[in-house]
């Protein structure tokens, strides 16, 4: 039986596994091989595989690599699952952490989040500037009616341009795809409930990427922060860096465990314009299309 060609990605780079692992090798043997390369103890490893990365089940140390459908050519992303406090106790070197920055929930959270991702800062002084993304999007749509059609936008380019410039209108996938095109950068939105990564601009081969966290109705930006460092936070990353993507998904996973998301299929909303109660995102979208109302509040 041939030896599998396997690699692992760590914060120091991508490395081939030195151990001669085969399909019959066990999870424990894989963890030992990864420890040899990464220095992460076998009982502290969190191994991600695939794209978007999914956590490998390490619960059965005697399971074989064949059982886990691991094949030659696979690459693992290695993370340390011990707490940040434990890491600080074990090392004097500050390790960068992926964190969530909370932005106002006033219907412009998407624009605040993208602004922070592109600039690396956001305060009340920047809110008006961030909302200018609305007019940027409107201008692009109106100047490219063959690309941004009624079928794509859900309304005519003219009606959409008016609608998106209202402070009560929520942004979503369409707006992220347009902003990605304007700024020639990938925008990854990580859904907390499903842990799915929607990466806008991925087909354009943009070299850089910013990250947003999405809870079903609200966006927050993600950033990398070095503990105790006076350096600015990092918000723009290489699109090819799967370690950063894995860290972003880990933040989303922690939020999911804390149930910090909204079930958009079943949540209850109230239209703040007319008071009508609605169930689910589709009902809210239909109401908005019918009435032009776009200001909703969740009823808990």
Order of alpha helices (4+ residues) and beta strands (2+ residues): beta-beta-alpha-beta-beta-beta-alpha-beta-alpha-alpha-alpha-alpha-alpha-alpha-beta-beta-beta-beta-beta-alpha-beta-beta-alpha-beta
